[in-house]
Amino acid sequence: MDEPIQNPNETPRKPDGWELVCAGILSTEFGRKQSDAVSNAVAQLAEQETSPMNWQSRFRARWQSLNLFPRFAFAMAMIIIIAVASWSLLSTMLSFKKPPVVICTMTGAIDAQWAKDSAQPKIGDLLKGGSLHLESGVVELTFLSKAKVAVEGPARIALSGNNTMELRAGKLSAFVPIRAHGFSVKTPYATVVDLGTRFGVNVTGNQSKLDVFEGKVQLTSAAGKNSTLVLTQAMAMTVFASGVMSPAAFSETAYPLPSEVVVDHPANCGFDTVEKALLGGMPTNFGYWSGPAFQISQPLQDVRPVEGSGMLRFLAPPSGGDSEVWQLMDLSAYKAMLAKGDVQLKSSVSFNRISGGENKFVLTVAAFRGRPVNVPALWARRNELAVAIAQKELVADDNPVTWEKAEADSPLPAGADFLIVSMRAVNSSGASSAFPGNFADLIDCTLVEPMHASSTGQ
């Protein structure tokens, strides 16, 4: 009988222990002769019988022992499990949505009453879009773009983006800083795009009205083509549902007004330059610090500037007593804001001292009418002549690492023309060698006009 033909590409199989034992026995004439081959074969057989199979070998052996049907059933089960898991993962990935993005913050309210069918936001709430129905009162919304809007009820609005919104009914006014240029309000009959700075929109019946308080605004009718106008300060226009535009009477008081905050930095408010500092008496003009004994200082001992490279250091005056510096600040740029009559002046400065230094400081800001003539006399009689005074005394701790802030507030009347700002380190001991290390840094004055309802709405 012909011998089977071996595939030349097939790897020869290594004989197992039993085959080696049998071969060894035959070669020794059935064990009558001593043979090392038999001994080695028996040792290999014993090792195979006692060594545990790895998991791949055990699985392969169990799989080969199964009949065709169990193998098929197992394979189908694995396919189904893999398919279900893959579908579940894919569905989760497809249904994943980014969390809603905050559009604006509710930063103020006057007697706000929300409708029952509306969300009920409160001051400080972050709003992420959607419709709101304000039945009465006024709310202030500050968008991520820093555009600020006052909405007066009854009104229906929709928040659609961090620099855009819809006014479906009611009235609002907007203050739009430079960084929010392009802020837009969409109404049923027109779209308003701000080109700077303040405007009001009123939606009633079948018309939308735009009043421009300051700057200029682009108005586009929702009906018809080539129906875009640019309105400037003190102009007003009504857009009807038909698309017709008609000039209207201007009225700023008919709208609610959002709060307005203006930070008026004194010159060299961070004391990082010596150019706007002059040793001597009280200043005679705007825009620099003056006093008999002070210097712009670098870090000293453990005292470091709040920020920047410099800070103001109080020195002992030649005549002894307290160490004081002053600056005059012009308010003429804020006359329109002050004319509304309810502006608050908020001032602040940070004080510090080296360990063992004088520990009492005073911040004073006084507002006056007219021009700054004979400033020393005005300052000496400030309690009689000033139209507003804000003052705060601070007793500093003995830790030179920490800066402490003094804050002084006062109403600022419409007649105010300029400020005298004073920072003073008090010489408690009276010694001419006082003030070994007393400092001021980061002084600011802020004008705040609160939110208003319209003259007709409340």
Phi and psi in degrees as a GROMACS rama.xvg file:
@    title "Ramachandran Plot"
@    xaxis  label "Phi"
@    yaxis  label "Psi"
@TYPE xy
-67.6805  143.939  ASP-2
-77.8753  146.51  GLU-3
-63.8374  141.988  PRO-4
-85.5164  125.746  ILE-5
-88.0043  136.072  GLN-6
-66.404  120.711  ASN-7
-64.0584  -22.9248  PRO-8
-86.9059  -6.15098  ASN-9
-85.7138  131.557  GLU-10
-71.9023  126.746  THR-11
-58.66  140.126  PRO-12
-84.079  133.818  ARG-13
-75.4643  128.597  LYS-14
-64.212  145.116  PRO-15
-85.8457  -176.136  ASP-16
-63.1432  -43.4006  GLY-17
-62.0997  -40.7443  TRP-18
-64.319  -37.8323  GLU-19
-68.1551  -37.6629  LEU-20
-62.0236  -46.6859  VAL-21
-62.1984  -42.4953  CYS-22
-63.1794  -38.7844  ALA-23
-66.698  -38.4176  GLY-24
-64.1623  -43.5727  ILE-25
-61.3206  -40.7125  LEU-26
-70.3868  -15.2477  SER-27
-109.388  22.452  THR-28
54.8714  57.3581  GLU-29
56.6022  38.5688  PHE-30
89.005  4.68639  GLY-31
-78.3559  -15.662  ARG-32
-117.179  149.535  LYS-33
-73.8758  136.261  GLN-34
-143.578  127.752  SER-35
-68.1733  -29.5395  ASP-36
-61.1914  -41.5778  ALA-37
-65.2694  -42.6359  VAL-38
-60.5303  -44.0335  SER-39
-66.0975  -37.7949  ASN-40
-66.0276  -41.9964  ALA-41
-63.3501  -38.3169  VAL-42
-65.1202  -40.9988  ALA-43
-64.9465  -40.8374  GLN-44
-61.1133  -43.5271  LEU-45
-62.79  -38.7201  ALA-46
-65.8193  -40.4508  GLU-47
-64.8618  -37.4093  GLN-48
-72.1909  -30.5275  GLU-49
-95.615  -21.3534  THR-50
-75.3321  131.667  SER-51
-71.0878  147.075  PRO-52
-78.8468  140.768  MET-53
-72.0867  169.4  ASN-54
-65.6818  -31.104  TRP-55
-66.0566  -41.3645  GLN-56
-66.6769  -41.0138  SER-57
-64.0437  -41.9501  ARG-58
-64.6215  -41.4666  PHE-59
-63.5583  -40.1707  ARG-60
-66.3961  -42.97  ALA-61
-66.1357  -39.9573  ARG-62
-63.0545  -42.1996  TRP-63
-68.3776  -22.7045  GLN-64
-79.8573  -15.0801  SER-65
-78.2082  151.284  LEU-66
-75.5304  174.291  ASN-67
-63.3612  -42.8803  LEU-68
-64.7714  -48.0871  PHE-69
-60.216  -36.9943  PRO-70
-61.2711  -44.4697  ARG-71
-63.1714  -44.5154  PHE-72
-62.9688  -42.4088  ALA-73
-63.7533  -44.5865  PHE-74
-61.6435  -42.5067  ALA-75
-65.0704  -39.2789  MET-76
-62.3398  -42.6967  ALA-77
-64.9522  -39.6229  MET-78
-61.8163  -42.2444  ILE-79
-65.0778  -43.1248  ILE-80
-61.8441  -45.4634  ILE-81
-64.2429  -40.2632  ILE-82
-64.5441  -44.258  ALA-83
-64.0646  -43.5239  VAL-84
-63.7592  -40.7909  ALA-85
-66.08  -41.9567  SER-86
-64.8097  -40.5654  TRP-87
-63.8113  -43.1052  SER-88
-64.9972  -41.7958  LEU-89
-65.4676  -41.4248  LEU-90
-62.8983  -40.3258  SER-91
-63.6174  -41.7064  THR-92
-67.2982  -39.9532  MET-93
-70.047  -33.757  LEU-94
-86.2469  -6.04422  SER-95
-68.4225  130.516  PHE-96
-126.338  145.076  LYS-97
-66.6328  144.138  LYS-98
-61.4671  148.213  PRO-99
-60.1035  142.888  PRO-100
-91.0925  138.246  VAL-101
-64.552  131.745  VAL-102
-99.2598  -44.1232  ILE-103
-156.342  174.313  CYS-104
-123.733  139.196  THR-105
-81.5268  110.051  MET-106
-106.561  -1.81765  THR-107
-167.689  160.791  GLY-108
-160.243  144.293  ALA-109
-128.265  107.659  ILE-110
49.7482  41.6573  ASP-111
-73.4001  130.696  ALA-112
-126.802  117.079  GLN-113
-91.2532  147.259  TRP-114
-68.4246  156.378  ALA-115
-63.642  -28.7181  LYS-116
-86.4903  10.9516  ASP-117
-118.275  160.462  SER-118
-61.7369  161.438  ALA-119
-122.95  64.032  GLN-120
-66.9738  155.822  PRO-121
-123.287  166.539  LYS-122
-57.2719  130.157  ILE-123
96.9517  -12.7506  GLY-124
-71.0793  142.057  ASP-125
-90.9848  125.939  LEU-126
-105.792  133.161  LEU-127
-112.469  22.2131  LYS-128
107.976  171.795  GLY-129
105.177  -179.677  GLY-130
-92.8809  148.193  SER-131
-135.933  142.538  LEU-132
-125.443  107.261  HIS-133
-98.4914  116.687  LEU-134
-76.9954  -40.6601  GLU-135
-158.578  169.528  SER-136
85.0401  -171.816  GLY-137
-132.314  139.219  VAL-138
-126.836  151.395  VAL-139
-114.515  130.166  GLU-140
-117.908  128.617  LEU-141
-111.971  115.197  THR-142
-79.8667  162.968  PHE-143
-59.4818  -28.3715  LEU-144
-73.8854  -7.06152  SER-145
82.0184  3.07015  LYS-146
-64.471  141.127  ALA-147
-123.714  131.096  LYS-148
-128.498  134.811  VAL-149
-107.778  124.599  ALA-150
-114.059  130.691  VAL-151
-113.689  132.464  GLU-152
-83.0217  157.682  GLY-153
-74.5816  134.795  PRO-154
-154.208  148.25  ALA-155
-123.03  125.941  ARG-156
-131.204  164.627  ILE-157
-137.867  132.394  ALA-158
-95.5847  119.904  LEU-159
-122.934  -10.648  SER-160
-171.541  168.726  GLY-161
-77.2332  0.482945  ASN-162
-144.917  26.9917  ASN-163
-155.662  154.436  THR-164
-157.446  170.54  MET-165
-117.4  140.463  GLU-166
-116.814  105.358  LEU-167
-88.8097  -26.7187  ARG-168
-163.33  148.808  ALA-169
101.847  -163.198  GLY-170
-139.022  152.452  LYS-171
-149.303  162.613  LEU-172
-132.939  152.73  SER-173
-130.961  139.348  ALA-174
-111.046  121.256  PHE-175
-121.256  107.856  VAL-176
-72.3525  173.047  PRO-177
-58.5808  -39.912  ILE-178
-67.0163  -18.3651  ARG-179
-102.301  16.8812  ALA-180
-48.4068  130.303  HIS-181
99.458  1.64041  GLY-182
-55.1488  134.466  PHE-183
-127.291  148.188  SER-184
-125.325  120.172  VAL-185
-98.8642  131.057  LYS-186
-117.946  172.028  THR-187
-61.6416  -21.15  PRO-188
-121.132  -7.02835  TYR-189
-162.551  164.054  ALA-190
-122.879  131.445  THR-191
-110.531  127.042  VAL-192
-121.678  122.172  VAL-193
-76.1381  134.52  ASP-194
-114.442  11.0221  LEU-195
107.938  121.072  GLY-196
-141.518  -41.1699  THR-197
-134.168  139.434  ARG-198
-155.199  167.006  PHE-199
-129.688  148.051  GLY-200
-132.034  135.838  VAL-201
-132.752  122.504  ASN-202
-111.724  115.504  VAL-203
-138.373  139.295  THR-204
53.4218  -120.557  GLY-205
-111.094  36.2252  ASN-206
-150.202  157.017  GLN-207
-125.599  136.093  SER-208
-118.569  139.271  LYS-209
-119.853  129.784  LEU-210
-120.721  129.767  ASP-211
-102.782  114.727  VAL-212
-84.1386  -34.4611  PHE-213
-160.129  143.166  GLU-214
81.8813  -143.163  GLY-215
-146.791  154.056  LYS-216
-139.761  141.274  VAL-217
-94.8726  130.561  GLN-218
-119.34  126.037  LEU-219
-125.229  126.636  THR-220
-72.7292  143.784  SER-221
-76.1922  -19.0224  ALA-222
-110.548  140.808  ALA-223
84.1053  167.969  GLY-224
-111.562  159.615  LYS-225
53.7146  37.7609  ASN-226
-113.719  61.5046  SER-227
-122.764  132.631  THR-228
-128.48  154.59  LEU-229
-114.019  120.578  VAL-230
-104.527  145.325  LEU-231
-116.151  -177.406  THR-232
-50.9382  134.431  GLN-233
70.9884  14.0711  ALA-234
-99.5618  152.438  MET-235
-142.642  146.256  ALA-236
-146.634  139.819  MET-237
-108.483  134.47  THR-238
-113.924  124.398  VAL-239
-93.7715  165.168  PHE-240
-58.4866  -29.0338  ALA-241
-72.6395  -12.3585  SER-242
100.523  -8.81358  GLY-243
-69.5055  136.443  VAL-244
-109.328  139.182  MET-245
-140.275  131.805  SER-246
-57.5933  147.543  PRO-247
-135.299  166.281  ALA-248
-71.8612  136.16  ALA-249
-82.0632  136.578  PHE-250
-154.472  103.014  SER-251
-76.1798  -32.4126  GLU-252
-70.9278  -11.5001  THR-253
-79.7656  0.687553  ALA-254
-119.375  151.907  TYR-255
-70.143  156.034  PRO-256
-125.488  130.762  LEU-257
-71.0367  162.096  PRO-258
-64.9409  152.07  SER-259
-127.922  129.314  GLU-260
-122.521  121.548  VAL-261
-122.439  120.165  VAL-262
-92.0586  117.884  VAL-263
-105.441  97.2558  ASP-264
-72.7333  126.465  HIS-265
-60.6684  152.525  PRO-266
-59.2965  135.937  ALA-267
54.8273  47.9455  ASN-268
-68.347  -20.3338  CYS-269
-102.004  0.551403  GLY-270
55.5058  44.0243  PHE-271
-99.9735  0.274629  ASP-272
-139.698  153.211  THR-273
-96.3886  -0.718251  VAL-274
-70.9137  -30.0292  GLU-275
-110.721  45.7501  LYS-276
-143.341  131.941  ALA-277
-138.669  123.663  LEU-278
-73.9585  138.435  LEU-279
152.784  -148.069  GLY-280
-88.2977  -152.144  GLY-281
-72.2449  150.465  MET-282
-66.2822  155.608  PRO-283
-112.816  -4.57006  THR-284
-148.833  176.842  ASN-285
-82.4718  152.597  PHE-286
96.141  19.2126  GLY-287
-157.255  157.724  TYR-288
-89.4461  142.894  TRP-289
-144.912  147.513  SER-290
176.874  163.747  GLY-291
-75.9481  -22.7568  PRO-292
-153.723  96.5091  ALA-293
-162.953  168.912  PHE-294
-152.723  156.311  GLN-295
-85.8514  117.869  ILE-296
-111.528  148.881  SER-297
-85.8091  176.218  GLN-298
-51.4985  139.754  PRO-299
-133.62  126.558  LEU-300
49.6736  -122.398  GLN-301
-92.8926  2.41628  ASP-302
-90.9316  123.971  VAL-303
-120.185  147.701  ARG-304
-56.407  150.266  PRO-305
-58.5438  -45.0234  VAL-306
-156.844  163.99  GLU-307
78.202  -165.296  GLY-308
-103.842  -14.5218  SER-309
-131.015  171.012  GLY-310
-155.089  160.248  MET-311
-88.9441  131.31  LEU-312
-111.478  125.097  ARG-313
-77.4996  133.693  PHE-314
-117  165.657  LEU-315
-73.4999  124.74  ALA-316
-65.6573  151.898  PRO-317
-57.1238  -33.509  PRO-318
-90.0711  4.22622  SER-319
79.9508  -172.33  GLY-320
83.1585  -162.689  GLY-321
-70.2679  158.067  ASP-322
-106.996  123.284  SER-323
-137.09  144.377  GLU-324
-130.044  153.829  VAL-325
-135.226  159.215  TRP-326
-147.18  141.355  GLN-327
-94.3382  135.679  LEU-328
-126.177  128.54  MET-329
-83.3612  130.902  ASP-330
-104.965  8.17233  LEU-331
-61.4363  -28.0329  SER-332
-70.1593  -12.2698  ALA-333
-115.258  20.9471  TYR-334
-61.5366  -41.0034  LYS-335
-64.6964  -39.2329  ALA-336
-67.2519  -43.1094  MET-337
-69.267  -26.053  LEU-338
-62.6943  -20.8204  ALA-339
-72.721  -17.0668  LYS-340
85.5354  4.25653  GLY-341
-134.566  30.4801  ASP-342
-78.6081  138.519  VAL-343
-101.973  136.593  GLN-344
-99.0569  122.878  LEU-345
-122.802  121.338  LYS-346
-121.266  150.598  SER-347
-152.539  151.672  SER-348
-155.101  152.394  VAL-349
-104.452  135.56  SER-350
-118.895  155.639  PHE-351
-159.695  166.652  ASN-352
-153.805  155.984  ARG-353
-74.2184  162.559  ILE-354
-61.2229  126.182  SER-355
92.802  -3.82476  GLY-356
-77.303  174.258  GLY-357
-60.6915  144.258  GLU-358
-117.279  5.06452  ASN-359
-114.396  131.547  LYS-360
-129.149  157.124  PHE-361
-138.426  130.4  VAL-362
-107.646  127.789  LEU-363
-135.283  132.902  THR-364
-130.078  122.794  VAL-365
-121.886  137.877  ALA-366
-106.418  140.624  ALA-367
-133.842  158.516  PHE-368
-94.0115  161.111  ARG-369
83.334  -150.831  GLY-370
-110.549  154.702  ARG-371
-78.2738  76.3832  PRO-372
-104.92  135.549  VAL-373
53.3288  60.1195  ASN-374
-58.1434  -41.5581  VAL-375
-57.6073  -37.3012  PRO-376
-70.6432  -40.3593  ALA-377
-60.5567  -42.569  LEU-378
-68.4191  -40.1692  TRP-379
-64.3677  -30.2617  ALA-380
-110.214  27.7132  ARG-381
-58.6264  -35.1719  ARG-382
-65.5346  -20.8112  ASN-383
-96.5761  -39.9746  GLU-384
-98.3894  -23.3703  LEU-385
-70.5022  142.946  ALA-386
-85.6784  -12.9341  VAL-387
-161.213  142.417  ALA-388
-136.017  130.092  ILE-389
-120.644  128.021  ALA-390
-143.314  143.191  GLN-391
-144.814  130.456  LYS-392
-102.806  139.894  GLU-393
-130.332  129.396  LEU-394
-101.324  113.357  VAL-395
-83.3641  151.899  ALA-396
-76.3818  -179.089  ASP-397
-101.79  24.1033  ASP-398
-107.952  107.625  ASN-399
-70.5699  -10.5938  PRO-400
-77.9145  -27.7383  VAL-401
-101.874  135.2  THR-402
-96.6226  143.553  TRP-403
-120.289  137.848  GLU-404
-99.17  132.454  LYS-405
-104.263  131.11  ALA-406
-126.107  131.154  GLU-407
-128.083  130.529  ALA-408
-123.227  150.315  ASP-409
-164.4  147.323  SER-410
-62.6711  146.407  PRO-411
-120.348  105.464  LEU-412
-71.7107  166.771  PRO-413
-63.3997  -26.6661  ALA-414
-83.4678  1.72088  GLY-415
-70.9654  133.354  ALA-416
-113.543  -30.5493  ASP-417
-156.237  163.563  PHE-418
-117.597  147.623  LEU-419
-112.041  118.423  ILE-420
-104.792  130.191  VAL-421
-127.248  137.027  SER-422
-123.032  131.724  MET-423
-137.038  135.001  ARG-424
-102.908  122.644  ALA-425
-83.4375  129.085  VAL-426
-89.8216  90.6869  ASN-427
-67.3109  -33.6537  SER-428
-83.0583  -23.4664  SER-429
80.1983  -5.26584  GLY-430
-74.2181  144.035  ALA-431
-70.0579  -13.27  SER-432
-95.0546  14.3523  SER-433
-69.2031  177.721  ALA-434
63.4567  56.551  PHE-435
-68.6484  -21.9495  PRO-436
-175.208  80.2653  GLY-437
-123.433  134.854  ASN-438
-137.608  156.927  PHE-439
-134.67  151.58  ALA-440
-157.551  153.992  ASP-441
50.7763  73.4948  LEU-442
-98.5942  138.923  ILE-443
-143.885  151.297  ASP-444
-121.658  133.257  CYS-445
-126.442  133.199  THR-446
-103.156  125.201  LEU-447
-122.834  120.866  VAL-448
-105.793  120.323  GLU-449
-70.2094  165.223  PRO-450
-65.3555  145.809  MET-451
-123.614  147.277  HIS-452
-82.6106  164.964  ALA-453
-71.7963  162.99  SER-454
-70.9623  -18.0793  SER-455
-104.006  -17.5222  THR-456
-87.1266  -22.5132  GLY-457
